[in-house]
Structure formats: C-alpha cells, structure tokens
C-alpha cells in the first residue's frame, strides 16, 4: 500500500488531503479537529517514516469502524485516521 503524507482516512474508506498548518502552535488543534477529539499516536508497522493519529477515545465513544486504517495499523481503529510523515509531527 502506498501512503501519502498529510491525508485523512475516513471510516467509509474515502481519503482526503489534510492541510498542515504553517504555524506550529496551530498543529495540535488541527490534528484534534481532523480526528474529532483527543489524539493518540500510532506507529505504522509497514511504514516507519510515517505516523498515524487517531481519536484516543474512538473505541470508547464507539465511533464508526475504519476498516482501511485498521488494516494499515494492524489494530481496530474507530473514527478518522490522519497520516503524517514523522518529521511533520515532531
């Protein structure tokens, strides 16, 4: 699977470009908006140069199951999944 950085994988399988804020102070808020809540970082086993951000409470809040993200991350994911290059997250 080819990954594109700065993309959001939605539960229904569609993928859209994520606009990375220019100012570091705006990034956390943008990440939280993208995943619709508190963020949790998840490593991507097959792509160590990338990181996934998911909703920390996705399972607890019973968000929609994200099959594509679950396969990619090899764990159950509910809600949106934001894919970033490691260098963009730090």
HTML snippet that shows the backbone in 3Dmol.js (N, CA, C, O; Angstrom):
<script src="https://3Dmol.org/build/3Dmol-min.js"></script>
<div id="view" style="width:600px;height:400px;position:relative"></div>
<script>
const pdb = `
ATOM      1  N   UNK A   1       0.842  -1.174   0.000  1.00  0.00           N
ATOM      2  CA  UNK A   1       0.000   0.000   0.000  1.00  0.00           C
ATOM      3  C   UNK A   1       0.889   1.239   0.000  1.00  0.00           C
ATOM      4  O   UNK A   1       1.817   1.346   0.801  1.00  0.00           O
ATOM      5  N   UNK A   2       0.604   2.155  -0.886  1.00  0.00           N
ATOM      6  CA  UNK A   2       1.342   3.407  -0.947  1.00  0.00           C
ATOM      7  C   UNK A   2       0.669   4.424  -0.030  1.00  0.00           C
ATOM      8  O   UNK A   2      -0.536   4.657  -0.126  1.00  0.00           O
ATOM      9  N   UNK A   3       1.445   5.017   0.844  1.00  0.00           N
ATOM     10  CA  UNK A   3       0.900   6.030   1.748  1.00  0.00           C
ATOM     11  C   UNK A   3       1.254   7.417   1.243  1.00  0.00           C
ATOM     12  O   UNK A   3       2.348   7.649   0.729  1.00  0.00           O
ATOM     13  N   UNK A   4       0.332   8.312   1.397  1.00  0.00           N
ATOM     14  CA  UNK A   4       0.573   9.711   1.095  1.00  0.00           C
ATOM     15  C   UNK A   4       0.520  10.473   2.399  1.00  0.00           C
ATOM     16  O   UNK A   4      -0.429  10.335   3.172  1.00  0.00           O
ATOM     17  N   UNK A   5       1.554  11.290   2.647  1.00  0.00           N
ATOM     18  CA  UNK A   5       1.547  12.043   3.897  1.00  0.00           C
ATOM     19  C   UNK A   5       0.484  13.131   3.837  1.00  0.00           C
ATOM     20  O   UNK A   5       0.051  13.558   2.767  1.00  0.00           O
ATOM     21  N   UNK A   6       0.081  13.561   5.023  1.00  0.00           N
ATOM     22  CA  UNK A   6      -0.931  14.600   5.180  1.00  0.00           C
ATOM     23  C   UNK A   6      -2.248  14.216   4.522  1.00  0.00           C
ATOM     24  O   UNK A   6      -2.808  14.968   3.724  1.00  0.00           O
ATOM     25  N   UNK A   7      -2.727  13.033   4.874  1.00  0.00           N
ATOM     26  CA  UNK A   7      -4.024  12.578   4.386  1.00  0.00           C
ATOM     27  C   UNK A   7      -4.855  12.085   5.558  1.00  0.00           C
ATOM     28  O   UNK A   7      -4.328  11.657   6.585  1.00  0.00           O
ATOM     29  N   UNK A   8      -6.169  12.157   5.377  1.00  0.00           N
ATOM     30  CA  UNK A   8      -7.099  11.633   6.370  1.00  0.00           C
ATOM     31  C   UNK A   8      -7.820  10.452   5.737  1.00  0.00           C
ATOM     32  O   UNK A   8      -8.358  10.557   4.635  1.00  0.00           O
ATOM     33  N   UNK A   9      -7.823   9.322   6.450  1.00  0.00           N
ATOM     34  CA  UNK A   9      -8.588   8.156   6.022  1.00  0.00           C
ATOM     35  C   UNK A   9      -9.872   8.155   6.849  1.00  0.00           C
ATOM     36  O   UNK A   9      -9.831   8.072   8.077  1.00  0.00           O
ATOM     37  N   UNK A  10     -10.996   8.247   6.174  1.00  0.00           N
ATOM     38  CA  UNK A  10     -12.292   8.289   6.846  1.00  0.00           C
ATOM     39  C   UNK A  10     -12.869   6.883   6.976  1.00  0.00           C
ATOM     40  O   UNK A  10     -12.503   5.998   6.203  1.00  0.00           O
ATOM     41  N   UNK A  11     -13.767   6.660   7.943  1.00  0.00           N
ATOM     42  CA  UNK A  11     -14.330   5.327   8.160  1.00  0.00           C
ATOM     43  C   UNK A  11     -14.985   4.695   6.926  1.00  0.00           C
ATOM     44  O   UNK A  11     -14.958   3.473   6.781  1.00  0.00           O
ATOM     45  N   UNK A  12     -15.557   5.482   6.060  1.00  0.00           N
ATOM     46  CA  UNK A  12     -16.213   4.913   4.881  1.00  0.00           C
ATOM     47  C   UNK A  12     -15.218   4.595   3.765  1.00  0.00           C
ATOM     48  O   UNK A  12     -15.614   4.138   2.693  1.00  0.00           O
ATOM     49  N   UNK A  13     -13.920   4.837   4.014  1.00  0.00           N
ATOM     50  CA  UNK A  13     -12.893   4.457   3.066  1.00  0.00           C
ATOM     51  C   UNK A  13     -12.361   5.574   2.197  1.00  0.00           C
ATOM     52  O   UNK A  13     -11.345   5.400   1.525  1.00  0.00           O
ATOM     53  N   UNK A  14     -13.031   6.731   2.195  1.00  0.00           N
ATOM     54  CA  UNK A  14     -12.509   7.813   1.355  1.00  0.00           C
ATOM     55  C   UNK A  14     -11.296   8.451   2.030  1.00  0.00           C
ATOM     56  O   UNK A  14     -11.158   8.429   3.253  1.00  0.00           O
ATOM     57  N   UNK A  15     -10.429   9.016   1.203  1.00  0.00           N
ATOM     58  CA  UNK A  15      -9.188   9.624   1.647  1.00  0.00           C
ATOM     59  C   UNK A  15      -9.139  11.038   1.104  1.00  0.00           C
ATOM     60  O   UNK A  15      -9.405  11.273  -0.074  1.00  0.00           O
ATOM     61  N   UNK A  16      -8.794  11.985   1.979  1.00  0.00           N
ATOM     62  CA  UNK A  16      -8.688  13.389   1.563  1.00  0.00           C
ATOM     63  C   UNK A  16      -7.381  13.979   2.052  1.00  0.00           C
ATOM     64  O   UNK A  16      -6.795  13.519   3.032  1.00  0.00           O
ATOM     65  N   UNK A  17      -6.940  14.997   1.353  1.00  0.00           N
ATOM     66  CA  UNK A  17      -5.728  15.733   1.719  1.00  0.00           C
ATOM     67  C   UNK A  17      -5.972  16.515   3.013  1.00  0.00           C
ATOM     68  O   UNK A  17      -7.043  17.091   3.203  1.00  0.00           O
ATOM     69  N   UNK A  18      -4.986  16.529   3.890  1.00  0.00           N
ATOM     70  CA  UNK A  18      -5.029  17.309   5.124  1.00  0.00           C
ATOM     71  C   UNK A  18      -4.111  18.507   4.963  1.00  0.00           C
ATOM     72  O   UNK A  18      -2.945  18.355   4.600  1.00  0.00           O
ATOM     73  N   UNK A  19      -4.626  19.687   5.227  1.00  0.00           N
ATOM     74  CA  UNK A  19      -3.807  20.901   5.129  1.00  0.00           C
ATOM     75  C   UNK A  19      -3.048  21.097   6.435  1.00  0.00           C
ATOM     76  O   UNK A  19      -3.643  21.360   7.480  1.00  0.00           O
ATOM     77  N   UNK A  20      -1.732  20.967   6.360  1.00  0.00           N
ATOM     78  CA  UNK A  20      -0.882  21.152   7.533  1.00  0.00           C
ATOM     79  C   UNK A  20      -0.743  22.643   7.829  1.00  0.00           C
ATOM     80  O   UNK A  20      -0.329  23.403   6.954  1.00  0.00           O
ATOM     81  N   UNK A  21      -1.082  23.078   9.052  1.00  0.00           N
ATOM     82  CA  UNK A  21      -0.931  24.494   9.399  1.00  0.00           C
ATOM     83  C   UNK A  21       0.516  24.956   9.288  1.00  0.00           C
ATOM     84  O   UNK A  21       1.448  24.187   9.526  1.00  0.00           O
ATOM     85  N   UNK A  22       0.689  26.211   8.926  1.00  0.00           N
ATOM     86  CA  UNK A  22       2.027  26.788   8.791  1.00  0.00           C
ATOM     87  C   UNK A  22       2.670  27.084  10.146  1.00  0.00           C
ATOM     88  O   UNK A  22       3.894  27.077  10.270  1.00  0.00           O
ATOM     89  N   UNK A  23       1.857  27.339  11.139  1.00  0.00           N
ATOM     90  CA  UNK A  23       2.347  27.721  12.464  1.00  0.00           C
ATOM     91  C   UNK A  23       2.262  26.522  13.406  1.00  0.00           C
ATOM     92  O   UNK A  23       1.210  25.895  13.529  1.00  0.00           O
ATOM     93  N   UNK A  24       3.377  26.206  14.071  1.00  0.00           N
ATOM     94  CA  UNK A  24       3.425  25.047  14.965  1.00  0.00           C
ATOM     95  C   UNK A  24       2.346  25.095  16.042  1.00  0.00           C
ATOM     96  O   UNK A  24       1.794  24.056  16.406  1.00  0.00           O
ATOM     97  N   UNK A  25       2.042  26.267  16.548  1.00  0.00           N
ATOM     98  CA  UNK A  25       1.049  26.407  17.612  1.00  0.00           C
ATOM     99  C   UNK A  25      -0.346  25.983  17.165  1.00  0.00           C
ATOM    100  O   UNK A  25      -1.187  25.665  18.005  1.00  0.00           O
ATOM    101  N   UNK A  26      -0.605  25.972  15.865  1.00  0.00           N
ATOM    102  CA  UNK A  26      -1.926  25.611  15.349  1.00  0.00           C
ATOM    103  C   UNK A  26      -2.054  24.123  15.039  1.00  0.00           C
ATOM    104  O   UNK A  26      -3.151  23.643  14.750  1.00  0.00           O
ATOM    105  N   UNK A  27      -0.957  23.398  15.094  1.00  0.00           N
ATOM    106  CA  UNK A  27      -0.978  21.999  14.670  1.00  0.00           C
ATOM    107  C   UNK A  27      -1.830  21.114  15.572  1.00  0.00           C
ATOM    108  O   UNK A  27      -2.633  20.330  15.067  1.00  0.00           O
ATOM    109  N   UNK A  28      -1.678  21.216  16.891  1.00  0.00           N
ATOM    110  CA  UNK A  28      -2.440  20.354  17.792  1.00  0.00           C
ATOM    111  C   UNK A  28      -3.932  20.508  17.554  1.00  0.00           C
ATOM    112  O   UNK A  28      -4.653  19.516  17.445  1.00  0.00           O
ATOM    113  N   UNK A  29      -4.393  21.736  17.473  1.00  0.00           N
ATOM    114  CA  UNK A  29      -5.817  21.971  17.243  1.00  0.00           C
ATOM    115  C   UNK A  29      -6.260  21.373  15.904  1.00  0.00           C
ATOM    116  O   UNK A  29      -7.338  20.785  15.818  1.00  0.00           O
ATOM    117  N   UNK A  30      -5.450  21.518  14.875  1.00  0.00           N
ATOM    118  CA  UNK A  30      -5.784  20.959  13.562  1.00  0.00           C
ATOM    119  C   UNK A  30      -5.823  19.432  13.613  1.00  0.00           C
ATOM    120  O   UNK A  30      -6.699  18.815  13.008  1.00  0.00           O
ATOM    121  N   UNK A  31      -4.877  18.820  14.331  1.00  0.00           N
ATOM    122  CA  UNK A  31      -4.860  17.362  14.469  1.00  0.00           C
ATOM    123  C   UNK A  31      -6.119  16.884  15.203  1.00  0.00           C
ATOM    124  O   UNK A  31      -6.752  15.911  14.792  1.00  0.00           O
ATOM    125  N   UNK A  32      -6.474  17.577  16.292  1.00  0.00           N
ATOM    126  CA  UNK A  32      -7.655  17.195  17.060  1.00  0.00           C
ATOM    127  C   UNK A  32      -8.933  17.360  16.237  1.00  0.00           C
ATOM    128  O   UNK A  32      -9.853  16.550  16.346  1.00  0.00           O
ATOM    129  N   UNK A  33      -8.986  18.388  15.433  1.00  0.00           N
ATOM    130  CA  UNK A  33     -10.148  18.587  14.561  1.00  0.00           C
ATOM    131  C   UNK A  33     -10.239  17.460  13.540  1.00  0.00           C
ATOM    132  O   UNK A  33     -11.328  16.963  13.255  1.00  0.00           O
ATOM    133  N   UNK A  34      -9.103  17.061  12.991  1.00  0.00           N
ATOM    134  CA  UNK A  34      -9.085  16.009  11.966  1.00  0.00           C
ATOM    135  C   UNK A  34      -9.593  14.670  12.511  1.00  0.00           C
ATOM    136  O   UNK A  34     -10.310  13.950  11.816  1.00  0.00           O
ATOM    137  N   UNK A  35      -9.224  14.336  13.752  1.00  0.00           N
ATOM    138  CA  UNK A  35      -9.647  13.051  14.329  1.00  0.00           C
ATOM    139  C   UNK A  35     -10.879  13.202  15.226  1.00  0.00           C
ATOM    140  O   UNK A  35     -11.360  12.222  15.796  1.00  0.00           O
ATOM    141  N   UNK A  36     -11.377  14.406  15.348  1.00  0.00           N
ATOM    142  CA  UNK A  36     -12.595  14.713  16.111  1.00  0.00           C
ATOM    143  C   UNK A  36     -12.464  14.363  17.592  1.00  0.00           C
ATOM    144  O   UNK A  36     -13.363  13.766  18.184  1.00  0.00           O
ATOM    145  N   UNK A  37     -11.330  14.745  18.178  1.00  0.00           N
ATOM    146  CA  UNK A  37     -11.139  14.521  19.610  1.00  0.00           C
ATOM    147  C   UNK A  37      -9.662  14.501  19.972  1.00  0.00           C
ATOM    148  O   UNK A  37      -8.805  14.954  19.213  1.00  0.00           O
ATOM    149  N   UNK A  38      -9.388  13.955  21.173  1.00  0.00           N
ATOM    150  CA  UNK A  38      -8.013  13.843  21.638  1.00  0.00           C
ATOM    151  C   UNK A  38      -7.246  12.905  20.724  1.00  0.00           C
ATOM    152  O   UNK A  38      -7.784  11.902  20.256  1.00  0.00           O
ATOM    153  N   UNK A  39      -5.970  13.239  20.468  1.00  0.00           N
ATOM    154  CA  UNK A  39      -5.187  12.413  19.547  1.00  0.00           C
ATOM    155  C   UNK A  39      -4.389  11.346  20.274  1.00  0.00           C
ATOM    156  O   UNK A  39      -3.944  11.532  21.407  1.00  0.00           O
ATOM    157  N   UNK A  40      -4.224  10.233  19.595  1.00  0.00           N
ATOM    158  CA  UNK A  40      -3.343   9.153  20.036  1.00  0.00           C
ATOM    159  C   UNK A  40      -2.432   8.847  18.852  1.00  0.00           C
ATOM    160  O   UNK A  40      -2.904   8.708  17.724  1.00  0.00           O
ATOM    161  N   UNK A  41      -1.145   8.745  19.101  1.00  0.00           N
ATOM    162  CA  UNK A  41      -0.212   8.418  18.017  1.00  0.00           C
ATOM    163  C   UNK A  41      -0.073   6.901  17.913  1.00  0.00           C
ATOM    164  O   UNK A  41      -0.017   6.190  18.916  1.00  0.00           O
ATOM    165  N   UNK A  42      -0.020   6.435  16.677  1.00  0.00           N
ATOM    166  CA  UNK A  42       0.112   5.009  16.416  1.00  0.00           C
ATOM    167  C   UNK A  42       1.178   4.835  15.338  1.00  0.00           C
ATOM    168  O   UNK A  42       1.106   5.461  14.281  1.00  0.00           O
ATOM    169  N   UNK A  43       2.157   3.992  15.606  1.00  0.00           N
ATOM    170  CA  UNK A  43       3.166   3.697  14.600  1.00  0.00           C
ATOM    171  C   UNK A  43       2.563   2.855  13.486  1.00  0.00           C
ATOM    172  O   UNK A  43       1.621   2.093  13.705  1.00  0.00           O
ATOM    173  N   UNK A  44       3.114   3.001  12.302  1.00  0.00           N
ATOM    174  CA  UNK A  44       2.638   2.233  11.156  1.00  0.00           C
ATOM    175  C   UNK A  44       3.700   1.174  10.865  1.00  0.00           C
ATOM    176  O   UNK A  44       4.770   1.495  10.348  1.00  0.00           O
ATOM    177  N   UNK A  45       3.410  -0.082  11.194  1.00  0.00           N
ATOM    178  CA  UNK A  45       4.425  -1.142  11.104  1.00  0.00           C
ATOM    179  C   UNK A  45       5.122  -1.234   9.745  1.00  0.00           C
ATOM    180  O   UNK A  45       6.328  -1.473   9.688  1.00  0.00           O
ATOM    181  N   UNK A  46       4.395  -1.052   8.677  1.00  0.00           N
ATOM    182  CA  UNK A  46       4.976  -1.219   7.343  1.00  0.00           C
ATOM    183  C   UNK A  46       5.599   0.052   6.791  1.00  0.00           C
ATOM    184  O   UNK A  46       6.233   0.019   5.737  1.00  0.00           O
ATOM    185  N   UNK A  47       5.429   1.186   7.492  1.00  0.00           N
ATOM    186  CA  UNK A  47       5.955   2.472   7.035  1.00  0.00           C
ATOM    187  C   UNK A  47       6.509   3.256   8.230  1.00  0.00           C
ATOM    188  O   UNK A  47       5.846   4.175   8.713  1.00  0.00           O
ATOM    189  N   UNK A  48       7.703   2.916   8.715  1.00  0.00           N
ATOM    190  CA  UNK A  48       8.228   3.548   9.928  1.00  0.00           C
ATOM    191  C   UNK A  48       8.510   5.050   9.804  1.00  0.00           C
ATOM    192  O   UNK A  48       8.690   5.718  10.822  1.00  0.00           O
ATOM    193  N   UNK A  49       8.551   5.590   8.596  1.00  0.00           N
ATOM    194  CA  UNK A  49       8.771   7.026   8.426  1.00  0.00           C
ATOM    195  C   UNK A  49       7.482   7.829   8.571  1.00  0.00           C
ATOM    196  O   UNK A  49       7.499   9.059   8.520  1.00  0.00           O
ATOM    197  N   UNK A  50       6.371   7.130   8.751  1.00  0.00           N
ATOM    198  CA  UNK A  50       5.075   7.781   8.890  1.00  0.00           C
ATOM    199  C   UNK A  50       4.500   7.489  10.263  1.00  0.00           C
ATOM    200  O   UNK A  50       4.908   6.545  10.939  1.00  0.00           O
ATOM    201  N   UNK A  51       3.551   8.314  10.659  1.00  0.00           N
ATOM    202  CA  UNK A  51       2.840   8.112  11.925  1.00  0.00           C
ATOM    203  C   UNK A  51       1.359   8.344  11.667  1.00  0.00           C
ATOM    204  O   UNK A  51       0.978   9.140  10.809  1.00  0.00           O
ATOM    205  N   UNK A  52       0.537   7.638  12.422  1.00  0.00           N
ATOM    206  CA  UNK A  52      -0.906   7.818  12.318  1.00  0.00           C
ATOM    207  C   UNK A  52      -1.398   8.487  13.596  1.00  0.00           C
ATOM    208  O   UNK A  52      -0.924   8.185  14.691  1.00  0.00           O
ATOM    209  N   UNK A  53      -2.334   9.379  13.445  1.00  0.00           N
ATOM    210  CA  UNK A  53      -3.021   9.985  14.588  1.00  0.00           C
ATOM    211  C   UNK A  53      -4.471   9.542  14.517  1.00  0.00           C
ATOM    212  O   UNK A  53      -5.117   9.663  13.476  1.00  0.00           O
ATOM    213  N   UNK A  54      -4.973   9.033  15.620  1.00  0.00           N
ATOM    214  CA  UNK A  54      -6.360   8.578  15.694  1.00  0.00           C
ATOM    215  C   UNK A  54      -7.018   9.186  16.922  1.00  0.00           C
ATOM    216  O   UNK A  54      -6.348   9.782  17.765  1.00  0.00           O
ATOM    217  N   UNK A  55      -8.330   9.033  17.018  1.00  0.00           N
ATOM    218  CA  UNK A  55      -9.065   9.522  18.179  1.00  0.00           C
ATOM    219  C   UNK A  55      -8.790   8.588  19.353  1.00  0.00           C
ATOM    220  O   UNK A  55      -9.078   7.393  19.294  1.00  0.00           O
ATOM    221  N   UNK A  56      -8.233   9.151  20.410  1.00  0.00           N
ATOM    222  CA  UNK A  56      -7.873   8.374  21.598  1.00  0.00           C
ATOM    223  C   UNK A  56      -9.077   7.645  22.199  1.00  0.00           C
ATOM    224  O   UNK A  56      -8.925   6.573  22.785  1.00  0.00           O
ATOM    225  N   UNK A  57     -10.258   8.219  22.058  1.00  0.00           N
ATOM    226  CA  UNK A  57     -11.468   7.643  22.643  1.00  0.00           C
ATOM    227  C   UNK A  57     -12.370   7.000  21.594  1.00  0.00           C
ATOM    228  O   UNK A  57     -13.553   6.773  21.848  1.00  0.00           O
ATOM    229  N   UNK A  58     -11.821   6.708  20.424  1.00  0.00           N
ATOM    230  CA  UNK A  58     -12.625   6.156  19.337  1.00  0.00           C
ATOM    231  C   UNK A  58     -13.376   4.894  19.708  1.00  0.00           C
ATOM    232  O   UNK A  58     -14.550   4.749  19.366  1.00  0.00           O
ATOM    233  N   UNK A  59     -12.717   3.976  20.405  1.00  0.00           N
ATOM    234  CA  UNK A  59     -13.369   2.733  20.812  1.00  0.00           C
ATOM    235  C   UNK A  59     -14.397   2.991  21.917  1.00  0.00           C
ATOM    236  O   UNK A  59     -15.500   2.445  21.883  1.00  0.00           O
ATOM    237  N   UNK A  60     -14.037   3.811  22.880  1.00  0.00           N
ATOM    238  CA  UNK A  60     -14.940   4.108  23.998  1.00  0.00           C
ATOM    239  C   UNK A  60     -16.202   4.820  23.515  1.00  0.00           C
ATOM    240  O   UNK A  60     -17.308   4.515  23.960  1.00  0.00           O
ATOM    241  N   UNK A  61     -16.021   5.777  22.595  1.00  0.00           N
ATOM    242  CA  UNK A  61     -17.154   6.548  22.073  1.00  0.00           C
ATOM    243  C   UNK A  61     -17.891   5.804  20.963  1.00  0.00           C
ATOM    244  O   UNK A  61     -18.888   6.297  20.436  1.00  0.00           O
ATOM    245  N   UNK A  62     -17.400   4.618  20.609  1.00  0.00           N
ATOM    246  CA  UNK A  62     -17.999   3.778  19.572  1.00  0.00           C
ATOM    247  C   UNK A  62     -18.195   4.539  18.261  1.00  0.00           C
ATOM    248  O   UNK A  62     -19.275   4.532  17.671  1.00  0.00           O
ATOM    249  N   UNK A  63     -17.113   5.196  17.822  1.00  0.00           N
ATOM    250  CA  UNK A  63     -17.141   5.867  16.524  1.00  0.00           C
ATOM    251  C   UNK A  63     -17.237   4.808  15.428  1.00  0.00           C
ATOM    252  O   UNK A  63     -17.073   3.617  15.693  1.00  0.00           O
ATOM    253  N   UNK A  64     -17.501   5.239  14.209  1.00  0.00           N
ATOM    254  CA  UNK A  64     -17.607   4.309  13.086  1.00  0.00           C
ATOM    255  C   UNK A  64     -16.290   3.576  12.873  1.00  0.00           C
ATOM    256  O   UNK A  64     -15.213   4.166  12.962  1.00  0.00           O
ATOM    257  N   UNK A  65     -16.394   2.284  12.590  1.00  0.00           N
ATOM    258  CA  UNK A  65     -15.210   1.458  12.361  1.00  0.00           C
ATOM    259  C   UNK A  65     -14.511   1.901  11.081  1.00  0.00           C
ATOM    260  O   UNK A  65     -15.160   2.118  10.057  1.00  0.00           O
ATOM    261  N   UNK A  66     -13.195   2.034  11.140  1.00  0.00           N
ATOM    262  CA  UNK A  66     -12.396   2.446   9.999  1.00  0.00           C
ATOM    263  C   UNK A  66     -11.586   1.232   9.530  1.00  0.00           C
ATOM    264  O   UNK A  66     -10.470   0.997   9.992  1.00  0.00           O
ATOM    265  N   UNK A  67     -12.172   0.470   8.605  1.00  0.00           N
ATOM    266  CA  UNK A  67     -11.563  -0.770   8.139  1.00  0.00           C
ATOM    267  C   UNK A  67     -10.192  -0.531   7.499  1.00  0.00           C
ATOM    268  O   UNK A  67      -9.242  -1.259   7.786  1.00  0.00           O
ATOM    269  N   UNK A  68     -10.082   0.480   6.637  1.00  0.00           N
ATOM    270  CA  UNK A  68      -8.807   0.750   5.957  1.00  0.00           C
ATOM    271  C   UNK A  68      -7.701   1.066   6.960  1.00  0.00           C
ATOM    272  O   UNK A  68      -6.598   0.530   6.857  1.00  0.00           O
ATOM    273  N   UNK A  69      -7.988   1.924   7.922  1.00  0.00           N
ATOM    274  CA  UNK A  69      -6.997   2.276   8.941  1.00  0.00           C
ATOM    275  C   UNK A  69      -6.684   1.079   9.833  1.00  0.00           C
ATOM    276  O   UNK A  69      -5.537   0.894  10.240  1.00  0.00           O
ATOM    277  N   UNK A  70      -7.675   0.280  10.135  1.00  0.00           N
ATOM    278  CA  UNK A  70      -7.459  -0.909  10.973  1.00  0.00           C
ATOM    279  C   UNK A  70      -6.499  -1.877  10.306  1.00  0.00           C
ATOM    280  O   UNK A  70      -5.628  -2.442  10.968  1.00  0.00           O
ATOM    281  N   UNK A  71      -6.649  -2.076   9.001  1.00  0.00           N
ATOM    282  CA  UNK A  71      -5.751  -2.966   8.261  1.00  0.00           C
ATOM    283  C   UNK A  71      -4.339  -2.377   8.231  1.00  0.00           C
ATOM    284  O   UNK A  71      -3.359  -3.081   8.473  1.00  0.00           O
ATOM    285  N   UNK A  72      -4.247  -1.089   7.935  1.00  0.00           N
ATOM    286  CA  UNK A  72      -2.953  -0.420   7.856  1.00  0.00           C
ATOM    287  C   UNK A  72      -2.204  -0.466   9.185  1.00  0.00           C
ATOM    288  O   UNK A  72      -0.996  -0.699   9.210  1.00  0.00           O
ATOM    289  N   UNK A  73      -2.913  -0.245  10.285  1.00  0.00           N
ATOM    290  CA  UNK A  73      -2.279  -0.147  11.599  1.00  0.00           C
ATOM    291  C   UNK A  73      -2.272  -1.470  12.368  1.00  0.00           C
ATOM    292  O   UNK A  73      -1.697  -1.563  13.452  1.00  0.00           O
ATOM    293  N   UNK A  74      -2.915  -2.486  11.798  1.00  0.00           N
ATOM    294  CA  UNK A  74      -2.970  -3.813  12.403  1.00  0.00           C
ATOM    295  C   UNK A  74      -3.557  -3.787  13.811  1.00  0.00           C
ATOM    296  O   UNK A  74      -3.067  -4.454  14.722  1.00  0.00           O
ATOM    297  N   UNK A  75      -4.612  -3.004  13.963  1.00  0.00           N
ATOM    298  CA  UNK A  75      -5.359  -2.925  15.221  1.00  0.00           C
ATOM    299  C   UNK A  75      -6.701  -2.267  14.935  1.00  0.00           C
ATOM    300  O   UNK A  75      -6.825  -1.561  13.934  1.00  0.00           O
ATOM    301  N   UNK A  76      -7.706  -2.468  15.771  1.00  0.00           N
ATOM    302  CA  UNK A  76      -9.018  -1.863  15.500  1.00  0.00           C
ATOM    303  C   UNK A  76      -8.963  -0.339  15.649  1.00  0.00           C
ATOM    304  O   UNK A  76      -8.510   0.188  16.666  1.00  0.00           O
ATOM    305  N   UNK A  77      -9.434   0.347  14.618  1.00  0.00           N
ATOM    306  CA  UNK A  77      -9.482   1.807  14.636  1.00  0.00           C
ATOM    307  C   UNK A  77     -10.917   2.244  14.384  1.00  0.00           C
ATOM    308  O   UNK A  77     -11.588   1.749  13.479  1.00  0.00           O
ATOM    309  N   UNK A  78     -11.363   3.171  15.198  1.00  0.00           N
ATOM    310  CA  UNK A  78     -12.695   3.745  15.008  1.00  0.00           C
ATOM    311  C   UNK A  78     -12.535   5.248  14.852  1.00  0.00           C
ATOM    312  O   UNK A  78     -11.832   5.893  15.629  1.00  0.00           O
ATOM    313  N   UNK A  79     -13.192   5.795  13.845  1.00  0.00           N
ATOM    314  CA  UNK A  79     -13.093   7.224  13.568  1.00  0.00           C
ATOM    315  C   UNK A  79     -12.049   7.513  12.504  1.00  0.00           C
ATOM    316  O   UNK A  79     -11.519   6.606  11.863  1.00  0.00           O
ATOM    317  N   UNK A  80     -11.768   8.793  12.333  1.00  0.00           N
ATOM    318  CA  UNK A  80     -10.818   9.240  11.313  1.00  0.00           C
ATOM    319  C   UNK A  80      -9.389   8.886  11.698  1.00  0.00           C
ATOM    320  O   UNK A  80      -9.057   8.751  12.876  1.00  0.00           O
ATOM    321  N   UNK A  81      -8.553   8.739  10.678  1.00  0.00           N
ATOM    322  CA  UNK A  81      -7.138   8.424  10.872  1.00  0.00           C
ATOM    323  C   UNK A  81      -6.320   9.395  10.032  1.00  0.00           C
ATOM    324  O   UNK A  81      -6.481   9.452   8.813  1.00  0.00           O
ATOM    325  N   UNK A  82      -5.461  10.142  10.667  1.00  0.00           N
ATOM    326  CA  UNK A  82      -4.622  11.120   9.997  1.00  0.00           C
ATOM    327  C   UNK A  82      -3.216  10.529   9.809  1.00  0.00           C
ATOM    328  O   UNK A  82      -2.602  10.064  10.768  1.00  0.00           O
ATOM    329  N   UNK A  83      -2.717  10.552   8.576  1.00  0.00           N
ATOM    330  CA  UNK A  83      -1.393  10.024   8.264  1.00  0.00           C
ATOM    331  C   UNK A  83      -0.439  11.209   8.033  1.00  0.00           C
ATOM    332  O   UNK A  83      -0.704  12.093   7.219  1.00  0.00           O
ATOM    333  N   UNK A  84       0.668  11.195   8.769  1.00  0.00           N
ATOM    334  CA  UNK A  84       1.677  12.248   8.657  1.00  0.00           C
ATOM    335  C   UNK A  84       3.054  11.628   8.517  1.00  0.00           C
ATOM    336  O   UNK A  84       3.287  10.503   8.960  1.00  0.00           O
ATOM    337  N   UNK A  85       3.960  12.360   7.904  1.00  0.00           N
ATOM    338  CA  UNK A  85       5.367  11.965   7.937  1.00  0.00           C
ATOM    339  C   UNK A  85       5.862  12.252   9.359  1.00  0.00           C
ATOM    340  O   UNK A  85       5.441  13.229   9.977  1.00  0.00           O
ATOM    341  N   UNK A  86       6.761  11.397   9.879  1.00  0.00           N
ATOM    342  CA  UNK A  86       7.292  11.595  11.234  1.00  0.00           C
ATOM    343  C   UNK A  86       7.807  13.012  11.426  1.00  0.00           C
ATOM    344  O   UNK A  86       7.574  13.615  12.473  1.00  0.00           O
ATOM    345  N   UNK A  87       8.508  13.557  10.427  1.00  0.00           N
ATOM    346  CA  UNK A  87       9.105  14.889  10.560  1.00  0.00           C
ATOM    347  C   UNK A  87       8.063  15.994  10.712  1.00  0.00           C
ATOM    348  O   UNK A  87       8.363  17.046  11.276  1.00  0.00           O
ATOM    349  N   UNK A  88       6.848  15.773  10.219  1.00  0.00           N
ATOM    350  CA  UNK A  88       5.794  16.781  10.341  1.00  0.00           C
ATOM    351  C   UNK A  88       5.145  16.778  11.712  1.00  0.00           C
ATOM    352  O   UNK A  88       4.533  17.766  12.116  1.00  0.00           O
ATOM    353  N   UNK A  89       5.278  15.661  12.434  1.00  0.00           N
ATOM    354  CA  UNK A  89       4.641  15.563  13.736  1.00  0.00           C
ATOM    355  C   UNK A  89       5.508  16.119  14.847  1.00  0.00           C
ATOM    356  O   UNK A  89       4.986  16.689  15.805  1.00  0.00           O
ATOM    357  N   UNK A  90       6.802  15.970  14.744  1.00  0.00           N
ATOM    358  CA  UNK A  90       7.708  16.362  15.825  1.00  0.00           C
ATOM    359  C   UNK A  90       7.807  17.858  15.945  1.00  0.00           C
ATOM    360  O   UNK A  90       8.529  18.361  16.806  1.00  0.00           O
TER     361      UNK A  90
END
`;
const viewer = $3Dmol.createViewer("view");
viewer.addModel(pdb, "pdb");
viewer.setStyle({}, {cartoon: {color: "spectrum"}});
viewer.zoomTo();
viewer.render();
</script>
